[in-house]
Structures are given as C-alpha cells and as structure tokens.
Amino acid sequence: MICILLKQKGAKVMNYEELSALSNRFSKSVKPSIIYLPTMRVLSSLSKEKPQASDPDEFLYWLQEQNISEGRPGWHEQFEFQQNEKDIIILRIDDNFINDSGYLDYIFKEGLFAMTNCYLEDLDEQTDSLISYFDNNELYEIDYNEHGSLRHAALFENMISPENKRELISLFVPVKKL
C-alpha cells in the first residue's frame, strides 16, 4: 500500500513502523471465516515409493487419465500446500477407494481453519495477514504444533476466477479455540 501524506498544520508525519502498523490494522479489517474441515481420506501427489517426492502436474494428468474428478471449487475436495518447499496436491477420496496407484493416500485430520479468499499472487502476503489477524484475538489462536510450526501447512483451494488474468483461491490456516 502506498500512502501519500500531505503535511497540514498540526498533521503528524508517520515513520515506517507507524505506517506499517496502520496498514496492518486496515488489512485486519476483513474478518476471515472459521470453518471446520472433517477427517477425510485423501489421495496425494506424493509418491508411494518416495514419500518425499511430489509431482503435482503428473498427478493431475493421472487423475484425468483415470476419469477421477479433480474436485469442485468451494466444496473442500482438493487442496494444495507446500511442505519442505515442495508443492503437494491432496484430493478427497471415498473411504472405499482402492488405491492401486503410485500415489500415497492418508487420513487428513480434522480441525478448525481460518479461511479467506485472495488472489494467488497475494498468497504470501495474505498468509502473513491472516496469521497476524489472530494476534490478541479473544476467541481463536493460530494452531501451532510443539515445534512452533503450523499444525498443518497453510492450504489453498482453487476457486472459479472472476477474471481470466488472476487466479482466485481460498486460503486456509489452522486455528484453535482459546
């Protein structure tokens, strides 16, 4: 955000820290939704043979070849996240799905998530804003594990974009009640 301050009689000139704090207050004015994501079985873009290896493009191609739906936007069926600097896709599957693929399936653990919509190019900034929104919140706090990282990596779900040039997503960050 760029601010132009006009010096008026009695007007206060703001330094960077004050301007940053003001900007954070404005960014916190949009309140996220708190949603519950249930426990679900998911198929991931992680390899069964090398669980640290992920190939999202090949995974999406495989889903298409198998005529497996990639999930409907807004239905909380397909998510993406980063883990150890790798992009990972997870897709909700039925409990009776027979996984004879080369991709790892696992149980996604239920929990509360703060959710907001943003554009993909603003993801890092919006993630930071969403996390800082819960500073001094009286009802919820960010859900960290014992190592100080998020209980689950920040997730995003692709949405239908209102503009062809920008990709709209829903951003999810784990939270818990105080």
Helices and strands as residue ranges (DSSP letters): H 16-27, E 33-37, E 40-47, H 56-65, E 78-83, E 86-92, E 103-108, E 111-119, G 120-122, H 123-133, E 140-142, E 155-158, E 168-177
